Amino acid sequence: MKRLLAVLAGALGLRVILRRRARPAFAPSPADDLKAKLASTKEPEPEPEPASVDERRADVHARARHAIDELREHRD
């Protein structure tokens, strides 16, 4: 009797393992399809022209001066 139960349990376990391995892959979700369609319809944004080194340096200095002025105002 114990052997019969062991064989049945083993067969059931083997069936479950084989079923899990044989499952078909899931189809892509509709959300993924819509995301792909949205990405393909978007127009790429034009890249800004690169600024020269002098322009970038001046911009960095201007932002730094502004930040220092704000800190001095809060300190006083």
C-alpha positions in Angstrom: 0.0 0.0 0.0 2.8 2.4 0.9 4.5 1.6 -2.4 1.4 2.4 -4.4 1.0 5.8 -2.6 4.7 6.5 -3.3 4.4 5.7 -6.9 1.2 7.8 -7.3 2.8 10.7 -5.5 6.0 10.4 -7.7 3.9 10.2 -10.9 1.9 13.3 -9.8 5.1 15.2 -9.0 6.6 14.2 -12.3 3.5 15.4 -14.2 3.6 18.8 -12.5 7.3 19.2 -13.3 6.7 18.3 -16.9 3.7 20.6 -17.2 5.6 23.6 -15.9 8.4 23.1 -18.3 6.1 22.7 -21.3 4.1 25.9 -20.7 4.1 28.2 -23.7 5.7 31.6 -23.4 3.3 34.4 -22.6 2.3 36.7 -25.4 3.5 40.3 -25.1 1.1 42.4 -23.2 -1.0 45.1 -24.9 0.8 47.7 -22.8 4.1 46.8 -24.4 2.6 47.1 -27.8 1.2 50.5 -27.0 4.6 51.7 -25.6 6.3 50.5 -28.8 3.8 52.3 -31.0 4.1 55.5 -28.9 7.9 55.4 -29.1 7.8 55.0 -32.9 5.4 57.9 -33.3 7.5 60.4 -31.2 9.7 62.7 -33.2 13.2 62.9 -31.9 13.9 66.2 -30.2 16.6 68.3 -32.0 19.8 68.4 -30.0 20.9 71.8 -28.9 24.0 73.2 -30.5 27.0 72.6 -28.3 28.2 75.8 -26.7 31.8 76.9 -26.9 34.1 76.4 -24.0 34.1 80.1 -23.2 30.3 80.3 -23.2 30.0 77.2 -20.9 32.7 78.7 -18.6 30.8 82.0 -18.4 27.6 80.2 -17.7 29.1 78.2 -14.9 30.7 81.3 -13.3 27.4 83.2 -13.6 25.5 80.4 -11.8 28.2 80.2 -9.1 28.0 83.9 -8.5 24.2 83.7 -8.3 24.4 80.9 -5.8 27.0 82.7 -3.6 24.8 85.8 -3.6 21.8 83.8 -2.5 23.9 82.2 0.3 25.1 85.6 1.5 21.5 87.0 1.5 20.4 84.1 3.7 23.3 84.4 6.1 22.7 88.1 6.7 
